[in-house]
Amino acid sequence: MADESQRKLKLGWTANSLRVTRIPDMRMKLSKRIPARTKTIQARWCKAEWTKCTKKYREIRNSIRSGSMQTCYWCKHHFSDGEMMAIAAFDVGNKTLCQMCAKELQES
């Protein structure tokens, strides 16, 4: 247990760091430490370069659905105009991700 803690500190992990691990059934998984617990979600697939976030895209998407797609589902990063968004299929449905979260998910 102490070796694990030392390894995490050596890698620069903090209490709010994301942890990505592989699940035996070959699904991808994202984990993050939330005070007093760790939240983990599983994804069936992820497409890293899905579409660019534009003003027109936001207008159309917001008129179709009540929830906005202006932030990353996992880390809450706000998308800027021209930024490439990723999409992943989670058990709760398809969600948009930033490139950093998509990369971590695909590497798991």
WOJO-V690704 format. One record per backbone hydrogen bond with DSSP energy under -0.5 kcal/mol. NH is the residue of the N-H (numbers start at 1). CO is the residue of the C=O. E is the energy in kcal/mol with one decimal. If there is no record, write none. Layout:
BEGIN
nh & co & e
NH & CO & E
NH & CO & E
END
This chain:
BEGIN
nh & co & e
5 & 1 & -1.9
6 & 2 & -2.5
7 & 3 & -2.5
8 & 4 & -2.2
9 & 5 & -2.3
10 & 6 & -2.4
11 & 7 & -1.9
12 & 8 & -0.6
12 & 9 & -0.8
13 & 8 & -2.7
17 & 14 & -1.7
19 & 31 & -3.3
21 & 29 & -0.7
23 & 27 & -1.4
26 & 23 & -2.0
28 & 43 & -1.9
29 & 21 & -0.6
30 & 41 & -2.2
31 & 19 & -2.0
32 & 39 & -2.0
33 & 17 & -1.1
34 & 32 & -0.6
34 & 37 & -3.0
37 & 34 & -3.5
39 & 32 & -2.6
41 & 30 & -2.3
43 & 28 & -2.5
44 & 89 & -3.2
45 & 89 & -0.6
47 & 87 & -3.0
48 & 46 & -0.6
50 & 48 & -0.9
50 & 85 & -2.3
51 & 85 & -1.1
53 & 83 & -2.8
54 & 52 & -0.7
58 & 54 & -2.3
59 & 55 & -2.2
60 & 56 & -2.5
61 & 57 & -3.0
62 & 58 & -2.7
63 & 59 & -1.5
64 & 60 & -1.3
65 & 61 & -2.5
72 & 77 & -2.1
73 & 96 & -2.9
76 & 72 & -1.3
79 & 70 & -2.6
82 & 53 & -3.2
83 & 80 & -2.0
85 & 51 & -3.3
86 & 97 & -2.8
87 & 47 & -2.1
88 & 95 & -2.2
89 & 45 & -2.1
90 & 88 & -0.8
90 & 93 & -2.1
91 & 42 & -0.9
93 & 90 & -1.7
95 & 88 & -2.5
97 & 86 & -2.4
102 & 98 & -2.3
103 & 99 & -2.3
104 & 100 & -2.1
105 & 101 & -2.4
106 & 102 & -2.5
107 & 103 & -1.9
108 & 104 & -0.6
108 & 105 & -0.8
END
